[in-house]
Amino acid sequence: MTENACENAILRLLTQFPDAEMRVSDVAAELDGQWPDAVVAQALDALVAARQVTRLRDGDALWFSVAVDKLDEADWPAD
């Protein structure tokens, strides 16, 4: 766990749904709006930097997941 309450709440939430990807607004809503989207986004960025969360880009949307190892491109078979 981290020293940041928002980061800890995000990790608990995403760990409950390890196969799911969530956007910043999804995470903020699931945390009952306890923190504004900007604070959630900053916490997610910190978790990505610490390699505790993976950030995925789908078009213009950013999605976040705790499935860091599962989504690691180095583990994907070559086509």
Secondary structure, DSSP 8 states (H G I E B T S, - for coil): --S-HHHHHHHHHHHHSTT--B-HHHHHHHTTTSS-HHHHHHHHHHHHHTTSSEEEEETTEEEEES-TTTT-GGGS---
